[in-house]
Amino acid sequence: MKRLFKKLAGVTALGAAIAAGPALAQEPIKFATPLDFTAVYTFLTNEYSEGQRDYITLINERGGINGHKIEMSVSDTGNQPQRGIEAYNRASRDGVVMVDFLSTPVARAMVNRVLDDEIVMIMALHGRGDASDGKTFPYVFPLMATYWSQAALLIDHMNQNEGGLEGKKVAHVFIDSPFGREPIPVLEELSERLNFELRTFPYASPGNEQSATWSDVRRYRPDFVIIWGAGGGQAVSVRDAIRNGIKPEQIHSVVWLAEADMDTVGRDVAKGVRKFQAAVSGTDTPIIQDIIKEVIETGKGAGPRENVGRTYYNIGVATMAIVVEGARIALEEFGAPLTGDKLRQGMERISDFDAQGLIPPATFTEEDHQGGGFGRVAEWDGEQWAPLGDWHTSFQDVVWEEIREGAEEFRESRE
Amino acid sequence: MFYRLSGIYHTRYATARQLWPIPADRWQVYFLLLVGVAAPLIFSNFTLTSYLLPWLIFTAAALSLNLLMGVAGQLHFGFAAVMAIGAYTSIHLVRIGVPLEFALVGAGLMSALIGSVFGAAALRVKGLYLVMATLAMQYLVDWTIINVPAISGGAQATLQTPSTTFFFVPLRSDTARYYLALLWVLFVTLLILNIKRTSVGRALVAVRDKDYAAAVIGVNVVRFKLVAFFTSSFLGGVTGAVLAFCYYQAVTPEQFTFNVSVQLVAMVLVGGLGSVLGSYLGAGFVLLAPIALTNFAVYLNQMGWLNVSANLLSHIPLMIYGALIIGFLLLEPLGLGKIYDNVRKYLLVWPFRHSSM
């Protein structure tokens, strides 16, 4: 019976292939982004997805990638792995070459599957940092600086530009989850290397209430504070820190801090807060200008106009810019039709790509799927995020030690 | 007419007391069993791995919880934690070289042990207070898994399931994984169907209905409450292990959070307390309805019939889903299982309205 079905399926596929023969050159490229619109990642999903779709529209309006239009399906997983798996199976059945889940639990459950099915999965600013090891995770691309790189860069910034860390006290205040704990090994290693004191302060998930933690932090009298959370908890962290006598300039945040959080805290109160930045905010870069001109003003935008240029919108644009660049290289080097394997190789050939100034120059290789780990520290000036210094990387040796260790563990468990 | 009751005479106790004394019921069960066994041939790989497999496994989970909540009347709001214990135990056991067959038993025993410790609270408290005690279990287990890297699997807090075999069959293909899940859900189904008609089952029901009344008629309440927690947690633990090995293939703490516990309770309630068929229907509804509704909304959107923002588009299925739950429970408070039962009872004597018995 099964054989019969397979035969039938084969015959139909053959027929379809013959029929589609001449049209093959214009065959669309399929992406799938089953995101979490309704549960945990809601604080960024809307803006992020809008950025992704607007950029794809921009590319399609210009005729696609070398004539190939992009079809991108967007759906909701509610951050539930079983819904993610269903969406992924559907996508892989439909011949998708790239998936993005923007959800750590869903993406982690999918790692084995994409490695088996040879479909590219991007994992920008979520998922597992050790997937930067392209030899172990050939089809997984973290695309941007991992949490380890972010922690290293923040520490480096304190050390270089804010008076040095020798003998100082750093408080790491984090949401009590694997995500909050992730940077701790890197911070510990750096505290030994740079000779500063590190203490960690967890607060309970989801972080709406952190006052007990912050009175502990106050008693510790830290010189610098790192806050490591996401969503609503971040604004609570900043507010409670300031309430406990910590100056905004002492607060250094993981990438998850955006305009909306500053509104919650109060735009003026939060002046001076620093955060890690993975892509330029605002509408000044040419790529965002092009989107405004060719997509938003022609009425093809995917969402409200005021989101354009916000932090998470631009991150969404950046992820698609990198993938499209990879697809372009893949099509030029290997020709159509684009497969997951070709897309992977295309992305591994991207070098010094900065999306016209939107992101730090990223270079991907077969080994490095993080793209170098570039970023910079930006300061909230009351209106927007003003960069302090240029794009750079910090302590990548420490970061890669962690990456290799995690990848090694993964390889062993996959045996 | 449909059930052809005339001419069925049970001349031995054994035939009258079998699980499905009416042939028509039996044929339905045989048919479903056949569909279940032949599913890898009938359905596409996509349907098998995206819908049938999770449905079966979550049915096993709902059945395990239903034994505790529906049959024994003990509320449990931390059942995902029980499954988490099973999942993590089995993976660690397989990693140190224990064969999967024994690892599953070990997972069940570990869950049963820890589950019974928290179940001991049920000896003192009932109802909402027991909900609180089991909630505490949920959060304690979550906290322990996250904070002990040896359990969670290091900084990434992800454990891959090692590739392994079950009775000499490698668990590599989707078909093999499906059959293991099918085997397990059949085992749980038959077990619970049979528990319900033994002295243990009747004792559990007595405890459910009024525990001191049960004590008066000679049921050892302490013992049977613990039996309920032990058995249910054992089954839950093995189900967690099956879920990890057959479906997720990588476990993270987020797969077993409080939300999942609530989903499991919803499966039991929507399906019907104490109903075996209800667990199947409830698990199917809670698990698959949001997926089906989401896909339908996306389809409408792609066809251009539903032009709303992506945000609203993903919330519309949730609204319909919520309305459906309320609707079903208004229609029949005893759950989907009872709706089937009503239909069946009606058809049993159709075209007459009442049976003479």
Interface residues (C-beta under 8 A of the other chain):
Chain A: M1 K2 F5 F37 T38 A39 N46 S49 E50 R53 S73 V74 S75 D76 G78 N79 Q80 P81 Q82 R83 I85 E86 N89 R90 R93 T104 P105 R108 A109 V111 N112 R113 R128 G129 D130 D176 S177 P178 R181 E182 I184 P185 A302 G303 E402 G406 E409 F410 S413 R414 E415
Chain B: P40 L41 I42 S44 F46 T49 S50 Y51 P54 F58 R95 W143 I146 N147 S152 G153 G154 A155 Q156 A157 T158 L159 Q160 P162 S163 Y247 Y248 Q249 A250 T252 P253 E254 Q255 N259 L287 P290 I291 T294 N295 V298 Q302 S309 A310 N311 L313 S314 H315 P317 L318
